[in-house]
């Protein structure tokens, strides 16, 4: 009964869920596709060098909305970029994967993932393709909620088949991640080491985050077959770090360091530098606690300003999408630390922001998230925006 009561309390707390706090005005969302946006906060060129000779990004960055790639997406969540640049996009609530052409934004239904059971923040969440293996195996990896758990499966993608019939049967590589109506995590990504990483949530049962035997409230590291990796903190476990509340953002910097964004409860959201075996404090610590045995975040925000989901690394900075905060954050890095204060862009212009994907050359794809039941839905939503950043 105590556990159930704690879960119920979390569900009604200010930022206990997926960054939801009701509709809000969105100044720039009605722009037509391909309409250019404004440039914000132009930065001076150049900058000091890091110890490794790489230039530190300028303290102030800039963001320009170049175009709207596509619109009319329903509850978009995960995005995986294919080698040619096209995007695979998951629908959390419909359980489908759609191909969005990088040139022109045409949408093609790839297929529906069997076994997805949407529930609150659960459903079809993260997507990933192996940067090395996809060219030969054509496998798409998905993190999704079923009737009994969250799991990760891979499916053969065959674009030569008819639209809607291009997915093979799921091959489950990891099952038994606890599920809930809140805090399911769900982001997956292949790292520079060619291993698959996943961010999970503690489902509202806070004690699971500190339980190393549970897969909830963790960052997981596994082989493409779902097996523990040599070098993990425990040889027989996929658990890589623990003490997390709800991880929905994973990205690596130019020096192959792993960064993760995490929802706080009522006080602080976090950007963390992930170390193997690190304890990130939840539920004992939220934000910077400076307590022995816990890893403090590199940056933190009030929950009303962020509620972070996806992150990406581009132009020397981490770029973080905010749901409740309805803005895109830039966090410039100098090695293991931030080099300047975080800077916000696009505040209240495009609504809730779910996923950000690096496209190279100072470009990002940014996915909005107003059809997830917590935003005010305007005609054409949700969208993928093309950004030019520095």
N, C-alpha and C positions, 0 to 999 in steps of 0.2 A: 504493500500500500504506500510506503514511503517513496519508493521509486516511481510509482504512478503519479503520486502527488507532485514530485519534483518535475517530472516530464510535463504535467499539465501547467505548472507554474511557468516553465520555460516557454511554452506555446503562446502564452499571453504576454510575455515580457516584450519590451520595446523593440529589440532587434533579435529576438529569439528565433525568428524564421528567416526566410530568404530575402531579407532586406525590404520587407513590405511595410509601407506606412501610408497607403492610400494614394489616390490620384494627385497629380500636381501639374501646374502649367508647364508647357514645353514650347519655348519661343520659336525654335527653328525647325520643328519636325515636319511641317507641311511643305517643305521645299520639294520641288519636282525632281525626278531622277536626273542625275548628271548635272544638277544645278550646283555651281561652286559655292563653297562656304567661305566665311571670313577667316583670316589668319589672326592668331592671337599671340601676343607676347613674344614678338620676334626677338631672337637672341643674337648677341655678338658672335662673330666667327672665332674659331680657334679656342684655345684653352690650355691650361697647364697639362703636363704629362703625368701619368701614373708611374709608379716605380718600374713597371714592365715596359715603359716606353709608349704605351697607348694613351692617347689624349683623353683627359677627363672631359666629360661633356660640359657645356656651358651651364652656369647656374640657372638660367632661364631658357626655356625651350619654346617651341611654337607648334601649333596644330592648324592645318588647313583641311577642311572637308572638300575633297576633290570631286567626288561624285557619289551618287547612290547606285550601288551595283545592282541591287534587286530589292523588291519589297513584296508584301503580302505573305510573309512567312508566319507560321503559327507556332507559338511557344518554342522558338529556336533556342538551342542550348549548346551542344557541342559542335565544333567545326574541325575538320581535318583537311589540310591542303594536300592535294594530289601533286605528283611530280610536275605535271604540266601547268600547274597554277589553279586549276579548277578546285572548287570547294565542295566537300560533303558536309551537310548540315543536318543535325538531328532535330526532331520535334519531340520535346519532352512529353507532351500530352497525347499526341497522335501516334507515337511510337514508330515514326517513319524516318527514313533518310532521303534527302533530296540532293541532287547534284546541281550546283549553281556554277554556270560557266563564268570564268574570270573575264572573258571578253563578251560583254553584253548582258550578263546576268540571267540568261535563260535558265529556267528551272525544269529539271527532269526528275520525276519520282523514281528513285532507285528501288525502294521496296519498304515493306513493313517488317519490323523485327519481331519474330514470334516470342511470346512469353512476357512481353512488357506489360506491367500492371501499374499505370499511373496512379499516384496517390499523393496529394499535397505537393511537396517539393520533389517527390520521386517520379520516375518515369524513365524515358530514354534520355540519358545525360551525355557524358563525354564520348568523343570519337577520337580515334588515332589511327594512323597508318605508319608502318615502319619506314623510316627514311632510306634504309638500305634494301629491306626485303620486299617492299611493295612491287617493285619492278618485275619480280619473278613470282611472288606468291599471290598478289592481288587480294590480300587480306585486309579487311577493315575491322578494327577492334572497337567494341562498344561497352560502356558501363551502363547498366540499366537495373531498374527495380522490377522484381517479379512478385508473385503473391507471397513468397516466403523469405526473400532476401534481396540484397543487391549483389550483382555478379558482373564478371567481365567475360565476354565471349568474342570470338572472331568469326567472320563470315566472308566467304568468297564473293567478290564483286565482279560481275561480268557485264560490262556496259554494252556488249553486243546483243544481249537479250532484250526483249520488249520492256518498255518503261513499266515500272512497278513490279517486275519479276527478275530483277538483276542481283538479288541477294541470295546466297546459298544458305543452307541450314546453319544455325549457330553452333559453334563448337565452344563449349564453356571451358575456360582455362582457370577461372577462380570463382568459387561460389562461397556463400556463407558470410558475406559482409552484412552485418546487421542493417535492417531497413527501418524506416519510420516515416511518418507524415512530414517530419522536418529533419533537417541536418543529415542529408544523405551524401554530402560531398559530391563526388561524381566526375571530377576532372581526371583524364588520363593523358599521358604523353610519353613518347619515347625519348630517352635521354641521350646524351653524347656517347654513353657507354653501350648503346643499342639495347638497353634494358627498358622494360615498361614500368612506369610509375603511375600510382593512383592516389588521389586525395580522398579520404573518407570523412564522414561526420559521425558524431556520437549519438545520433538519433534522438537527442533530448534526454538521454540517460547519461548524466555527466560523468559518472564513475567509470564508464567504459573507456574514456580517453586515457586513463592511467593504467588500465588493465592490459598488460602486454600480451595476454592470451587472446584478447579480442581484436578483431580487425577494424573496429569502429574507433573514430577519432585518431586516425593514423595517416601517415604517408607510407605507402607500400612500394616495394621494389621487387620486381620479378623478371624471370626470363620471358621471352615471347610465348612460351608454353605454360606460363603461370607458376613456375617453380621458384623456390628461394634462390637467391644469387650468392655466389661466393663473395664474401666481403660484407654481407649484411651483418648487423649487430649480433644476431643469432643465426647460426648456420642453417637451422631447420625452419626458419620463419621468414615470411615476406615483409614483416614489419621493419621499417627503415627509421622512422621517428614516431614519437607518440606525444600525448598531452595536447592534442589538437581538438578544437571544437567543431569546425566545419570548414574543410579545405576545398576551395573551388578554383584555385589558381596555381599553376605550376609553370615555371620557365627557367631556362638556364642562361647565364650571361656568357660573355665571350671567353671567359676563363673556365667554363664548364661547371660553375657553381650553381647549385639548385636554390631557387627562390620560391616561396609559397605565400599566397594571400589567404587570409583566414577571417571569418566572421567573428566578431566579439558578441557579447550578450547585450549589455546596456551601456557599456563604458568605452571600450577601445577595440577597434579593428586593427589587424596587424599585417605587416609584411615581414616575413621571416627568412633568414638565411639558414638553410637546412643542413644540419650535420648528422651523420649516421649515429643513431642511438640517442639523439638529443631529446630532452623532455621539455616541451614548449609550454607547460605550466597549467593548462586547463584541467580541472576547474579551480585549482588553488589560486592561480594568477591569471589576470586578464590585462593585457598590455604589459608595460615595463614594470616588473616587480622587484628587480635587483635582489632576488632571493637565491641562495646557494642551491645548486642542483637543477635550476631552470634556465632555459635560454631566453633572453629578452629579444623582442622584435627590433629590427633595424629602423622601422618607422611605424607609427601608430596614428589612428584617426578616431575622432568621435564617430559613433556608429551612424549618426544622421548625415555625416559627410561622406561616407563611403559605402559600407556593406559590400565588400569587394567580392567579385566573382573571378572572371578570367584575367590573366596577366600575360604579357609578352615582353621580350627584350628586343630593343631596336635603338640604334643611335646612342649607345652607351647608357640607356636608361631603361628601367622597368616601367611599363605602361599598364595601368590597372583600371579595369572597368568597375564602376560603382552602380549598384542597383538602387538602394534607398538614396544614396548621394546624388544620383543622376548626373554624374560627371566622370570625366576621364582624368586620372591622376598620372603625372610624370614624376618618377623618383630617380634622379640622376645618381649614378654610382661611381665610387672610387674604390675599387677593390671590394672589400667586404663591408664597406660602409657607404652611406649615402654621402654625396659630395655637396649637396645643397638641400634646402627645404623642398618638400614635395610641392608641386604646382598643379592646379586644377584647370581643366579646359572643358568646354562644351557644357557648362553648368546649366541644367534645366532646358537645354536646347533640343535634345533628342530622347528625353525620358530615361527610363531605366536601361542601363547598359550591362550586358551579360558577358560577352566574350570578345576578346581582342586577340588577333593573330598577326604575327610578324610576316610581312610579305617581301622583305628585303628592300634595299635601296631607299631607306627612310620612309617606307610605306607600311601602313597597317590596315587590316580589315577590322571593323568594329560592328558588333551585332547588338541591336537593341532588344529589349525584353519587356514590352508592355502588354503582350497577349498572354502573359503567364498568370493572369488573374489578380495581379497586384498593381497594375498600371492603368492609366486612362488611355483608351485605345482610339487613335485617330485613323482616318482612312489611309490605307496602304501599309499599315504596320503588320508585322515587324520588318525591319530593314537591315541590310548590310551596307555600311558606308565605307568608302575608300578614303583614307587619310594620308596626308603627307606630313611627317613629323620631323623634329630635330631637337 
